Amino acid sequence: MGYGIAVDISRTVPQQGGKPQRWIIPIGGGLLAAVLIVVGTPHVAWFIRAALAVIAFVYIAGQSAAYLWSSTADQG
């Protein structure tokens, strides 16, 4: 008793290659956020500024990189 429904369970995640230039924006955005935190907080101790800059870099760059990683191949 078949209903004509086929399910493909052999789906794999395609390898994300693409252009290396597409990673410039996430890295640049993370660096910009880190630099703005360091420049904008001159009255804060250096180790707190450094920690905040690292957190900002990882968060901003990570969000952008995750978006690029999950998207399909380059459109242009």
Backbone torsions as a table, in degrees:
resi	resn	phi	psi	omega
1	MET	NA	85.6	-178.7
2	GLY	-101.2	148.8	179.9
3	TYR	-106.9	4.5	178.8
4	GLY	76.1	25.6	179.7
5	ILE	-105.5	124.6	178.7
6	ALA	-112.4	135.5	179.1
7	VAL	-117.8	126.8	179.1
8	ASP	-99.1	107.1	-178.9
9	ILE	-98.8	3.2	-178.6
10	SER	-94.3	29.1	-177.6
11	ARG	-76.0	132.3	179.0
12	THR	-121.1	159.7	177.9
13	VAL	-81.9	124.6	179.7
14	PRO	-69.3	149.4	178.0
15	GLN	-71.2	133.4	-179.4
16	GLN	-93.5	98.3	175.6
17	GLY	-96.8	-96.8	175.2
18	GLY	78.7	-172.6	-178.3
19	LYS	-83.1	138.4	176.6
20	PRO	-65.9	-22.3	-179.2
21	GLN	-65.6	-22.5	-178.3
22	ARG	-69.4	-15.2	179.1
23	TRP	-91.9	-2.9	178.9
24	ILE	-67.4	-39.9	-177.6
25	ILE	-65.7	-47.4	177.0
26	PRO	-61.0	-42.2	-179.4
27	ILE	-68.5	-42.9	178.4
28	GLY	-63.1	-40.8	178.0
29	GLY	-64.5	-41.4	177.3
30	GLY	-65.3	-41.6	177.7
31	LEU	-65.1	-40.8	178.4
32	LEU	-62.1	-43.2	178.1
33	ALA	-62.2	-42.1	-180.0
34	ALA	-64.8	-43.7	-179.5
35	VAL	-65.7	-41.2	178.7
36	LEU	-62.8	-36.7	177.2
37	ILE	-66.5	-44.2	-179.1
38	VAL	-65.3	-44.4	-178.2
39	VAL	-71.1	-36.7	-175.4
40	GLY	-80.5	-6.8	-179.0
41	THR	-127.5	62.2	-177.4
42	PRO	-70.9	-19.6	-177.4
43	HIS	-86.0	-4.5	-178.1
44	VAL	-95.1	148.0	179.7
45	ALA	-57.6	148.5	-173.4
46	TRP	-61.6	-36.4	-176.6
47	PHE	-72.8	-30.0	175.6
48	ILE	-72.3	-41.5	176.9
49	ARG	-61.4	-41.8	179.9
50	ALA	-64.4	-42.8	179.4
51	ALA	-64.2	-43.3	178.4
52	LEU	-64.5	-37.8	178.9
53	ALA	-64.9	-41.5	179.0
54	VAL	-65.6	-42.8	179.0
55	ILE	-62.1	-44.2	179.8
56	ALA	-63.6	-43.2	179.5
57	PHE	-61.0	-48.6	-177.9
58	VAL	-63.4	-41.6	-177.5
59	TYR	-68.8	-52.0	-176.1
60	ILE	-66.2	-49.3	-179.4
61	ALA	-65.3	-38.0	-179.7
62	GLY	-65.6	-41.0	178.4
63	GLN	-63.2	-46.1	-179.6
64	SER	-66.6	-41.2	180.0
65	ALA	-66.7	-38.5	178.4
66	ALA	-64.3	-38.5	177.4
67	TYR	-64.1	-44.7	179.5
68	LEU	-66.6	-38.2	-178.1
69	TRP	-65.8	-36.2	-177.2
70	SER	-84.2	-12.4	-178.3
71	SER	-79.9	166.5	178.9
72	THR	-75.4	-176.6	-177.6
73	ALA	-59.1	162.2	-178.5
74	ASP	-53.6	137.2	-179.4
75	GLN	-90.4	-18.5	-175.2
76	GLY	-137.0	NA	NA
